Amino acid sequence: MAKSNEPIWWSLFSAGGVVAAFLIPIHVILLGIAGPLGLLGGALAYGRMADLVAHPIVRLYCLVLISLPLFHWAHRFRFTLFDLGVRGIDMLLAVVCYGAAIAGTLIAAQVLWTF
């Protein structure tokens, strides 16, 4: 049986879907709705948020929050293009899609760790 790297991409797709479905809506509600409406008081003050993001575990959490949905997008976009009939360049699509997700992850890691 031929060895394949598909299980890696499918697992990143699945983990990204879970993060996108469960964690991102919470952040949208807290940071995009409740915070601007003043429902959280001073919890979102710049100094408090800067101290929070300075912690390595929070930085790792932010990296997961950014990178896993990127891999979810990459896998979904690759197979959507394949379903639309873009065939014959499957390897190129895989390199472009997953390469973009890897590049986004590396950029996010660099920004988070130099903050």
C-alpha positions in Angstrom: 0.0 0.0 0.0 1.3 3.5 -0.9 2.1 5.8 1.9 0.2 9.1 1.9 0.3 12.3 3.8 -3.4 12.8 3.5 -4.1 11.8 7.2 -2.0 14.8 8.3 -4.0 17.3 6.2 -7.3 15.7 7.2 -6.4 15.9 10.9 -5.5 19.6 10.5 -8.7 20.2 8.6 -10.7 18.6 11.4 -8.9 20.4 14.1 -9.3 23.7 12.2 -13.0 23.1 11.8 -13.4 22.5 15.6 -11.5 25.7 16.4 -13.5 27.7 13.8 -16.8 26.3 15.1 -16.3 26.6 18.8 -13.6 29.2 19.7 -13.9 31.9 17.0 -17.6 32.6 17.7 -16.8 33.1 21.4 -14.0 35.6 20.4 -16.4 37.4 18.1 -19.0 37.8 20.8 -16.6 38.9 23.5 -14.2 41.1 21.5 -16.5 42.2 18.8 -19.9 42.7 20.5 -19.7 42.6 24.3 -16.5 44.6 24.5 -17.5 47.6 22.4 -20.9 47.7 24.1 -19.2 48.1 27.4 -20.6 44.9 28.9 -17.2 43.7 30.1 -16.2 46.8 32.0 -12.4 47.4 31.9 -11.6 43.8 31.1 -10.5 44.7 27.6 -8.3 47.7 28.5 -5.1 47.8 26.5 -2.8 47.3 29.6 -4.7 44.2 30.7 -4.8 42.7 27.2 -1.1 43.4 26.7 -0.3 41.7 30.0 -2.5 38.7 29.0 -0.9 38.3 25.6 2.5 38.5 27.1 2.0 35.1 28.7 3.4 32.2 26.6 0.4 29.9 27.0 -1.9 32.7 25.7 0.4 33.2 22.8 0.3 29.5 22.0 -3.5 29.7 22.2 -3.6 32.6 19.8 -1.3 30.7 17.4 -3.7 27.7 17.5 -6.7 30.1 17.0 -5.0 31.5 13.9 -3.2 28.6 12.3 -5.7 25.7 12.5 -8.5 27.6 10.7 -6.0 28.4 8.0 -5.4 24.7 7.4 -9.1 24.1 7.5 -9.5 26.8 4.7 -6.6 25.3 2.7 -8.0 21.8 2.7 -11.6 23.0 1.9 -10.4 25.3 -0.8 -8.3 22.7 -2.5 -11.1 20.2 -2.6 -13.6 22.8 -3.7 -11.4 23.6 -6.7 -11.0 19.9 -7.4 -14.8 19.5 -7.3 -15.3 22.5 -9.7 -13.2 20.6 -12.3 -9.7 22.0 -11.8 -7.8 18.8 -12.4 -4.4 17.9 -13.6 -2.7 20.4 -11.3 -3.6 18.7 -8.0 -0.1 18.8 -6.7 0.3 22.5 -7.5 -3.0 23.2 -5.8 -1.9 21.3 -2.7 1.4 23.1 -2.6 -0.2 26.5 -3.0 -3.1 25.9 -0.5 -1.1 24.2 2.2 1.9 26.5 1.5 -0.3 29.5 2.2 -1.5 27.9 5.4 2.0 27.2 6.5 3.2 30.7 5.6 0.3 32.2 7.5 1.2 30.0 10.5 4.8 31.1 10.4 3.9 34.8 10.1 1.5 34.5 13.0 4.2 32.7 15.1 6.8 35.4 14.3 4.4 38.2 15.1 3.2 36.6 18.4 6.7 35.7 19.6 8.2 39.2 18.8 5.3 41.1 20.4 
